Amino acid sequence: MAAAPLSKAIAVYCGSSLGKQQAHANAALSVGRALAAQNRPLVYGGGQQGLMGIVSNAVLQNGGEVTGVIPFAMHAAGGEQDKTSKDQPAKADVENSDPGKMQTIIVDSMHERKVEMASRSVGFIGLPGGFGTFEEIFEVTTWTQLGIHSKPVVLLNVLSFFNPLRQLIENGTKEGYINPANQRLIVFVDGPSSHDEHEKFDWGTAALEAIETWKGDDTKSRFNWRQKKDGSSSVSLESV
Ligand code: AMP
């Protein structure tokens, strides 16, 4: 099968831990399956742990393509660890997947990792996670706000996990720190109104629909991010 064009790739940000909710793990699985079904390569932080491992294994097991981007220090230490459980969960079996569909890019720093992940992707999906997930979600959102790129950020609000974050954004808007027009930079997918249905809901397909229907920002950025201080010009994140 011909490689899917990189321009369809989606970065998924989620916990390097498994969390406690089966519905979160199932949502991660559904994201991986939907990416593979729609021939959209996954870009993620590399490794096998937590929800990150579930997403990437689901993509590979369903014939999709995966690019993991991991800093050398983490790679050298054997990858990331679940942050909340002493027992490392069993690694999912990916023996049936084609090794040619997984590539790992080793970078030198967390900052490089984020640039690499964002530049390889046309949109971002956030699943439940911890500090790393929050940081990544907000960083790519602010890059759209600044005109560094213009890409959708879709958060899967499984069991209302992201409600406090949505409230924080609403508060920032109410208090005059977030332009109301920029609230659309993050799209929340709430899923079924009953939490009982969240374990079985197809979050992955819903996320990709939200990405496809996202209305980009036509406002021209005040900043020319290609311009360098020595007068030369660099490739922007948008065009990679
Ligand atoms: P967490 O949500 O804390 O489990 O982290 C999810 C992912 O974010 C993991 O791959 C972390 O390595 C990554 N991460 C944590 N902190 C940062 C950071 N400052 N910059 C980039 N990625 C990070």
Residues whose N, C-alpha, C, O or C-beta is under 5 A from the ligand:
A	BS01	AMP	C14 G15 S16 S17 G45 M110 G129 G130 F131 G132 T133 E135
